[in-house]
Amino acid sequence: MGPIWPSYFTDCFSLIFVVDSSNIAQISSSCILLLSVLSAEPLCRASVLILFNKRDIPCIMSLVEIKSLFRIDDIIASAPQSITTKEVSASSGQGLQEVLSWLESVTIK
Ligand SMILES: Nc1nc2c(ncn2[C@@H]2O[C@H](COP(=O)(O)OP(=O)(O)OP(=O)(O)O)[C@@H](O)[C@H]2O)c(=O)[nH]1
């Protein structure tokens, strides 16, 4: 789906990027996709929420290790956008309330 995402960038003020943090094999491609999204000119002022999803699934790597592999600190430091990260589980609902609070905080009133 990545190739068609730019069709939706115009007038986009907030963005939620979901990472499957149980799938270590996909981490680097997910990171590259995120970098391409963050460098898109129409999104340069968007508020960005990165969700590390599937935290209910036992994984051989901790979230700290996954974030390090993802180079999340470097990405946040160099991106023009305001970026928030959260760990969630779409399955159990872990973190859902925080996601809703974030959405409320970035919603244009
Ligand atoms: N345990 C668990 N399962 C989840 C979670 N989120 C999604 N899933 C399940 O994971 C399966 C695949 O969903 P996704 O990863 O969203 O789908 P996808 O991105 O098309 O899948 P891939 O391209 O194969 O990675 C579905 O059965 C979902 O119900 C979660 O937080 N925890």
The ligand as a Tripos MOL2 file, in Angstrom:
@<TRIPOS>MOLECULE
LIG
   32    34     1     0     0
SMALL
NO_CHARGES

@<TRIPOS>ATOM
      1 N1         -1.9280  -10.4380   19.0270 N.pl3     1 LIG1
      2 C1         -2.1530   -9.3700   18.2780 C.ar      1 LIG1
      3 N2         -2.5760   -9.5250   17.0150 N.ar      1 LIG1
      4 C2         -2.7960   -8.4000   16.2780 C.ar      1 LIG1
      5 C3         -2.5840   -7.1060   16.7850 C.ar      1 LIG1
      6 N3         -2.8770   -6.2120   15.7980 N.ar      1 LIG1
      7 C4         -3.2570   -6.9420   14.7310 C.ar      1 LIG1
      8 N4         -3.2120   -8.2640   15.0180 N.ar      1 LIG1
      9 C5         -3.5360   -9.3980   14.1580 C.3       1 LIG1
     10 O1         -2.4760   -9.6060   13.2420 O.3       1 LIG1
     11 C6         -2.9910  -10.1760   12.0370 C.3       1 LIG1
     12 C7         -2.4100   -9.4360   10.8530 C.3       1 LIG1
     13 O2         -2.8100   -8.1070   10.9770 O.3       1 LIG1
     14 P1         -1.8970   -6.9370   10.4850 P.3       1 LIG1
     15 O3         -0.4980   -7.1030   10.9750 O.co2     1 LIG1
     16 O4         -2.5980   -5.6750   10.8170 O.co2     1 LIG1
     17 O5         -2.0030   -7.1460    8.9160 O.3       1 LIG1
     18 P2         -0.9440   -6.9590    7.8100 P.3       1 LIG1
     19 O6         -0.1130   -5.7530    8.0920 O.co2     1 LIG1
     20 O7         -1.6760   -6.9890    6.5260 O.co2     1 LIG1
     21 O8         -0.0960   -8.2850    7.9620 O.3       1 LIG1
     22 P3          1.3350   -8.6070    7.3770 P.3       1 LIG1
     23 O9          1.4950   -7.8300    6.1130 O.co2     1 LIG1
     24 O10         1.3090  -10.0920    7.2120 O.co2     1 LIG1
     25 O11         2.3010   -8.1800    8.4660 O.co2     1 LIG1
     26 C8         -4.5140  -10.1110   12.1370 C.3       1 LIG1
     27 O12        -4.9700  -11.3970   12.4680 O.3       1 LIG1
     28 C9         -4.7590   -9.1600   13.2930 C.3       1 LIG1
     29 O13        -5.9160   -9.4600   14.0090 O.3       1 LIG1
     30 C10        -2.1310   -6.9740   18.1360 C.ar      1 LIG1
     31 O14        -1.8850   -5.8960   18.6840 O.2       1 LIG1
     32 N5         -1.9180   -8.1440   18.8240 N.ar      1 LIG1
@<TRIPOS>BOND
     1     1     2 1
     2     2     3 ar
     3     2    32 ar
     4     3     4 ar
     5     4     5 ar
     6     4     8 ar
     7     5     6 ar
     8     5    30 ar
     9     6     7 ar
    10     7     8 ar
    11     8     9 1
    12     9    10 1
    13     9    28 1
    14    10    11 1
    15    11    12 1
    16    11    26 1
    17    12    13 1
    18    13    14 1
    19    14    15 2
    20    14    16 1
    21    14    17 1
    22    17    18 1
    23    18    19 2
    24    18    20 1
    25    18    21 1
    26    21    22 1
    27    22    23 2
    28    22    24 1
    29    22    25 1
    30    26    27 1
    31    26    28 1
    32    28    29 1
    33    30    31 2
    34    30    32 ar
@<TRIPOS>SUBSTRUCTURE
     1 LIG1         1 GROUP 0 **** ****
